[in-house]
Amino acid sequence: MSTIVEEDIQHVRQQTNIVDIIGEHVTLKKSGRTFRGLCPFHNEKSPSFHIDHAKQLYHCFGCGVGGDVITFLMKHEGLDFREAIEYLARKIGYTLNLEKTGNSGMRSGLLKACEEATCFYQRQLAGKAGTAARKYLAERKLEDLSEKFRLGFSPDWDSLIKFLKTKKLDGQMIGAGLAVRSERGRVYDRFRGRLIFPITDNQGRPIAFGGRVLDDSMPKYLNSPETPLFHKGSVLYGLHQAKNDLIRTDTAIIVEGYTDLLALAKHGITNTVATLGTAFTADHLKFLSRFVKKIVLVFDGDEAGLKAAERSSGYLDLARLPGHEVFNELVDKVETEILVAVLPISYDPASLIMKEGRESFQARVSGASPLINFLIDRIIQRHGAKKSGRVISAKEATRLISSLPSAVAQEEYMRYLADKLDLTYETITQEIFQSKRKLKDAGDEKKSDRSSAEREFLKLILQYPEKADAIEKVCIEEWAESDLKELGIFIKSMTGSERKTITDSLHGIDSSLQGLLSKLMIESLPVNDIEKYFRDIVLKLKELSLDHQIKLLRKELKEIKNEDKQSDQIFEKLLKLEHKRRELKEYAKDGGDS
């Protein structure tokens, strides 16, 4: 693999105009020092999406997303960081200097083999060899989707092999998962005799294939093996075609099969993607969270479908909760809502929409249950409604709920569980929330004042980078607001020169913090005398830090029962801090210079 040199990354960033790039996707109008338009990441009627041309940043004051031109492409187009840089380099006509690290040539060869195979399969479907495959599609009224999804047909054992040899790609056939070598050394087409569904990356490049037999042969479906291009637990079929509709609707519908997805697309439900023989994974969640805030998992209504729905919660990794990194980051911060829609028994998405129409399927999606509600229901179904079963259900479900990172979500699901088991809310929550409420109460004091001062301080050092080194003298670890604290720690960890060019490091922080950073940099400051305002904010933070230390010492003093030497030492520290706080207030009142 090759890497892009840092100088090229900075050159591409500096030579790219964010207004031009975003203007290709959003209608923009100039308004003062910013450009405004309707946000492409959520539905809105009045524009809350702003671009600051001077700072080369965007921010939506409606949904909170923000960043630079690279993070925009990563979110809007589903690109990774490297892909975004390559895209921008092509836009400005710049040739990147790559540092080779081993397998970049191999990857490009595999991509070429997959593209050539896709073209070959498409021609076969359109020709005489594809008659049976076209008949299969016509019976399901899917034939008009062939071009959009680049469907194809593999006619026999060796036609593809011969074709790829003419393209001098015979060395890539096996590595791309297109061919298999027998024990006798013969190479043959893995997908012979099957209707072909090309699986693409988020740029629309074929990286793998799925194949369906047209008779009663087994297995009915066959997917490519894992390759350097294809990891089935992180790829979703149909993503490239659905990308714009995912963003437009802010919702992703997840089905389990190729033909399910095509049948839904045929009926105008185009914000749909399909898993590839795996349960819904953390990688799927992480990737889709770039596009949507709601994910609806659709399952058949039989027992196999219900068990598959339960397995879809595997990304929760309950054995490692609480504190599971992926779940905390993606569900708590990104706030991706995950729901489960269960279809009637003996129906799959394709058969339901074909027999009962789009409205029937949409009703199932609209009535989808939150994933945790679904799991609670399944727990209760397994253990029964009798007294002994209720005890087990309560214990198991409570473990699930208490592992969730959001206190609001915990309370909501506890009430749901209490109602389902005909128990009082207090009975279920008493022990679980007792310690958490104490911690919450201890942290609420002066939180509003703290948050305001913390926010204004970060806004100042971001908009006036020459003041950024003042963060060295601020105790970020005591801050009350978690996102402000995390952003502050990130800035504090940087060198002085890095702080002055912090937008160059946007891709290195969490997407929710990118939005916070862009918002703080674009928001206007409420004063003209920046020097005085900055001094007052720094003094306020120091005062709040002293308040925090005094509070902790008072608590420690209260807990010491015997009047011993230790209590004298704490009392002495407390007096010093009280004196320091009074001096600080007098200093601020006199207009001193921080």
N, C-alpha and C positions, 0 to 999 in steps of 0.2 A: 504494500500500500504506500502511496506517496502522501506527503503532507505539504500544505501551503505555507510558504515562508511568511513570517510575521510582517515583514515590510510590505508584502503584497496585500495582506489583509488591511493594513492601515491605508495603503494607496487606494484600494477599491472603496473603502469606507469614505475617504476624503473626496474622491472624485465623483461619487454618486450623489445625486440630488434626490432627497427623500420625497419631495413634492412630485417630481416626475414619476417616480416608481409607484407611489401610492395612487397618484392621479390616473394610472392605468386601470385601477380597480375601483376607485371612489371618485365621484363627481365633487370637485372642490371649488370653493369660492373664497377669495381673499377677504379677510375681516381684520383690519388693523395689522398687527404684526404676525398674525397667524392665518392659516388656511383652515376652513371648516367644511365638513361634509357629514353625510349620514354614516354612522359606524357600520363597517362591514362584518362586525363580530356579533351584533345583536340587532334585533328589529327595533327601529325607532322612526318617529315621524318628524321630529325636529332635530337638527344636527347638533350632536354633542362631541363629535370627533374632531380634534384639533391637531394641526401640525405646526410646530414652531420651526420655520425655515432656518433661522439663524442658529438654533441649537440642534437642528437635524433630528428632532424627536417628534413622536406623535403620542397623543393620549386621548382616550375617550372618557369624558366625565360622566357618562351614563353607566357603562359596565366596568370601568376601571382598568381596561387593558392599556398598555403603553410600552414604548421602547423606541428603538431606532429602526433604520431601514432593514437591517438584517433580521431583527426579531419580528418585524412585520411579515417578511417573507416566510420565516419559519412557522409563524402562526397561521397566516392566511393560505399559504401554499403547501404547508405540511413538510417543508424542507428541513434538513438538519443544517448545522452551522456551515459545514463545508459546502453543501449543495447551494446554500444561499450566496456564499462568496463566489462560487463558480458562476451562478446565474448573473450576479451583478457584474462580474468581470466580462462576461459575454456582452452585457448591455453597453458597457463603455468601451468595448473593443480592446480589452487589455489581456495580454497573454500571461497567465500565472506561471511563476517559477516554482516547480515542484521538487521537493526533496524526496527521492525515492527511498522507500523502506521495504521493498521486497515484492509485493504481489499486485501492483497497480496494473501491469500489463495483463496479468491473469484475469483480473476482474473485468477489464474492458473486453477481453476475448470471450468470456462467459456471457456478457451482456449481448455481444454481437451474435453469438450462437443462438441465444434465446429469441432475439429479434428475427433472425433469418428463419428459425423454426416456426415462429408465429406466422410469418408471411407464407411459408410453405403450407402450413395447415389451413390457412384461410383459402388459398387457391384450391386445395383439395376439397374443401367443403363446397366451394362454388362449382366444381367440376363434376364429371360423371361419377367419380369415386364417392362423392358426398351425398348421393341421392337418398340413402337411408337416413343419414343424419339430418338432412334438410326436412325429410318427412317427419322425423321425430320432433323437430322444432315447430313445424307447421301445425302438427296435432295439438301442440301446447300454445299455439299462437305467439311464438317467440321469434319467428324467423326475421322480423324486421329489426331485431336487436343485434343481429349477427355482426354488423359493421361496427356499431358503437362499442361492443365488448370484444371485438376481434375474434369471434368464435371460429373454430376450425375443425378439421377432421384428420385423423391419422389412418391412412388406408391399409397399411400392411407392415410387415416386419422390417423392411429395409429401404423403402423409398426415401424416407427422411435421411437415413444414413448416407445414401448415395448422393443426395442433394447437398448435404453439408460438406461432403468430401470435395465437391466441385467448388465450394466456397473456401476451401482450405481451413475448415473448422472441425475436422475430424478429431483433432486433439482436445477439443473443448466439449465434445458431445457427452461424455460420461461425467465430467466435472460439473456440467450444467444440469445434470439429472435427466437429460433427454434420452440417453441410451444406457443399455445394460449389457455387460459382458458375461456370457455363459461360461460354464465350467470348461467347455471345450475351446473357449477363446473367441466365440462368435459374438459380434456386437449387433444388437437389434434395438428397435424403437420401443421404449418403455410403454408407450401409450397406444400401441397398434390397435386398430379397430375401434377406437373410442372418439366420441365427440369431445373436442378440446376447448377448455376454458383457460385462456392465458391469465396468469396472475401477475399483476404489475406492481411496481413500487409507486411511491406517491408522485413521481414525475411521469407516470404512464409507461415506463419501460418494462417489458416482460422480463420477469426474473424466475418464474416457475410456471407449472402447468397443472391443471386438474383434468382428468379424463373420465367420461361416463360411457359404459358399454351400451350398446343398442339392442342387446339380447338378454338372456338370463345368466350370462357369465358372472363369475365372482372374481374379485370384488366388484361391486357395482361402480364405485368411485375409486379412483386412484390419484393420489397427489404426488408431486415431485418429492424426492427425498431432501433432507437438509443439505444445503450447498453453501458455498461462500456468499452467494447472493440471497439465499432464501432461508429464513428461520420462521417456521410456521406459527410459532407462538407469539410472534410480533407483527405478522402481516395480516391484512384484512382484504378479502376479495371485493372488488368493486369500489375501492376507496377513491381511486383517481377519478372515476366517473361521478362519484357522489359528492366530491369535495365541496363544490360551490353550494350544493343544496344542504349539506351539513351546516355550513356557516349561515346560510339564509334562514334555516329553521331552528338553528341552535340545538338540534336534536339528532341523535344517531339511532337508527333502528338496527338491531343486530339479529340476523337469522343464521341458520346453520348450513344452508346449502346453496349451490350455484343457481339451480333452477328456481328456488324460492326467491332469491334476489331478482332474477330476471322477470319472474311473474309479477312481482311488486313493481318493478320499473315499468313493465308493460302497462300497468294500471295507474301510472303517474306517481307512485310512491318512490321517489328517487333519492331520499336521504337514508339509504339502506346499504349496509355492508355485511359481509358474511365471514364467520370464522372458518378455519380450514382444518376441520377434524380435531380441533382442540376445544377445551373449555375457554371461556373468556379469561384473559390473563391480565396481570399487572401491566405488561407492555402494551396490550391493547388499550387499557384504561389511560395509561400515560400519554399515548399517542393521540387518542380521540379527544382528550381534554384540551388539546391545542385548538380544536374546532368547535366543540359543543359543551353545553352545561347540563345536558340531559341525555342519558343513554337508556334505551328501552331494549331489554333482552327478550326475544320472542321464542317460546318453546311449545312443542306439542303437548297436548293435555294428557297423554298416557303416562304410565309410571316411569317409563324410560325418559320421557321428556321432563318430568318433574325432578327426577334424579339429576338430569343434565342441568336443570336450573339451579339445583343445590350446588353442583360442582362449579357453577359459574361464580360462586362466591369464594372460590379458592384463592383469588387474589387478596382476600382479606387476611389469609395466613393466620387463622385464629390461634394456632399454637404459639405464635410469637407476639400476639397482641397482649396488653396495650403497648402502644408506641411503635407499631409497625411502620417503618419509614414510608413505604409507598402509599399505604392507606392514609396515614396522617397528612402527607404532603398533598396528595391528589384529591382526596375527598374532603378534608377539612379546609385546606387553603384554596384549592381550585373550585371547590364546592360543586363537583360533578354529581348530579343526581342520578342514581341508578335504579331503574324500575324493571319489574318482571311482568310480562304479558303471557298468560297461559291460554292456549287455544283449546277449542272443544276437542274431546277425545276423537281420535281417528282423523283429525285434520292436521295438515301442515300449512305453512303460509301460502304456498302455491295453490293447494286444493281449496283452501278457504276463500281466497280472493277470486278464484276462477268460478266457484260454485255460488258464492253468496255476495260477491262484489266488493268493491273498494270500501264502501261504508261500513260493512260488517267487520272488515279487518281494522279499519281506523278506530272503530268503537272499542275493539280489544286493546289497541295501543293506548287510546285515551283513558281506558279504565285500568291501566297497568298499576300494580302495587309496588310501593317502595321495596327494594330488595330485602331490607331487614324485616319488614312486615311479612313478606313471603316466607322468609326463613323461620320466623317465629311461628307462623301458621303450620309449617311443616313439622317443627319440633312438637307442637301440641298434637298434631295428627298422629305422629309416631308413638307418643306415650299415652294417648287417650285422655278422656275428660274426668275419669274417676279420681278420687282423692290422691292415691299413690302416684298416678300419672301426672296430676297437677303439680305435685311436689318436685318430681323429676323435671317436668317441663319448665317450671319456674327457675330451677337451679341452672339448667342448661341455657335457657333464653337470657337469664340475667347475666350470665358470663359473657354471652355475645354482646349484649347491650352495654355493659359496663366497660367493654373494650373499645367502644367507639370514642374517638378523640373529642367530639363536640358535646359539650354539656347540654346544649339545647336539644340535640338529637337524642341524647340519653333520656332526657325527661319525656320527650314525645313518645319514644318507644316503650318506656316503662309504663306510661299510661295505657298504651295500646295493649301491652301484656297483661296488665291488671284487669282490663276490661275483658280480654279473651278468657282469662282464668277465673273470672268472677271473684277477684281479690281486691282489697283496697290498695290504692296507690301507695299509701303510707307503709303498708306491710312490705311491699316490694322494695321501696326506695330507702327505708330508714337507715339501714346499715351502710349501703353503698354510697349514699350522698352525704353522710354525716361529716366525714373527714374532708370531702371536697368542698363543702359549703364553708367550712372553717377557713380553708385556704383562700377561697374566693373572697370572703369577708375581710380577711387580713390584707388582701391586695387591692381593695377598692378605694381605700382612703386617698383622697386628693388625686385620684387617677385622672380626672378631667383636666386639672391644672397641669399635671405632669405631661399628659399626652399633648396638650397644646404647646407647651414649651419645647418638648422633644421634637415635635413636628416642625415648628418654626426654626429651630436650630439647624435641623437637617436641610430645610429649604434654603436657608442662608448660605450654608457652606457649599451646597450644590450649585447655587446660582452665582456665588462669589467664591470660586475655588481658591483664591489667594488666602481665604480665611479657614480653609479646610483643616489646617494643622491644629486648630483649636480643639479638634476632637480628641487629641491626645490628653487634654486636661479634663475631659468629661468622663464620668463613670457610667459608661453605657450599660454595664451589667446590671445596674439598679433600675433601668428604665421600665416603665409600666406597660407600654403598648408593645406587644410581641413583634409585630411587623416593623415598627420603627426601631425597636431594639435590634432585630436581625439585620436591618439595613445599616444601622449605625455600626454594628460590629464588623460588617463587611467593609465599610469605608475605613474604619479604624485599622483593619488588618492590612490595608494597602500602604504602599510607600507614598511619600509626599508627591512625587511626580505622577504616580498613578491616580491619585485623588484629583489632580487637575485635569485629567483626561478620562474621567470615570465612565463616560459613555462608550469608550473602547472596550470596556469589560462587561457590558450589559448582558452578553450571552452567558456569562459565568455565574449569574445569580438566578434564583427561582423566578418563574414567570410572574407570580403575584408581586414580587419585589420590583420587577421591571416596571410594572404598572405604577407602583407607588413612587419609584424614582422619577419616572417621566412626569407624573402628576406634580411632584414637588418642584421639578425644574421648570415646568411650564406655567404653574400658578403665579399670579402676580403677588408681590409683597405689599402689605397694607400701609407702608410708610415711605416718606421721602428721605428722612435722615437714617440711612442704613447703619452708620457707625453706632449711633445711640441705640438703635433697635437691637443690634447685635450684642452690644454690651449688656443691655437689660435682659436679653434672653439668657446669656451665659450666667449672669448673676442669679437669675431665677433658677436655673438648673443647679447651681451650687447650693442655693438655699434649700431646694427640694432634696438634694443629696444629704444635706445636714439633717433635715427633718427625718429622713429615712433612718439615718444612723442613730439619731436620738430616740426614735421610736423603738428600735431594736434593743438599745441599751436599757430603756425603761422596762421593756418586757422581760429582759434578762434579770434586771434588779428585782422585779416583782416575784420572779420564780425562785429566788434564793431565800430560803426560810431563815437561816441563821445569820445573824449579823457578824460576819467574820471578815477576814482580810480581803477576801474576794469581792464582797459587796462594797467595801471601801474603795477598792480600785475602780470598780465600775462606776461608782458615784462620782469619783474624781474625773473620770473620762466624760461623764455626762455633763458635769459643770463646765468643762473646757469646751465641749461642743455647743452648749447653750450660749456661752460667752462668744464663741466664734460666730454663731448665727446672729446674735445681736449686732456684732461689729459689721457683719456683711450687710444687714439691713440698713444700718447707718451709712455705710459706704455707698450703697445703692441710692439712698435718699440724697446724699451730697453730690451725686452725679459723678462719682469716681470712674476712673478708666480701668476696665478689667484687663 
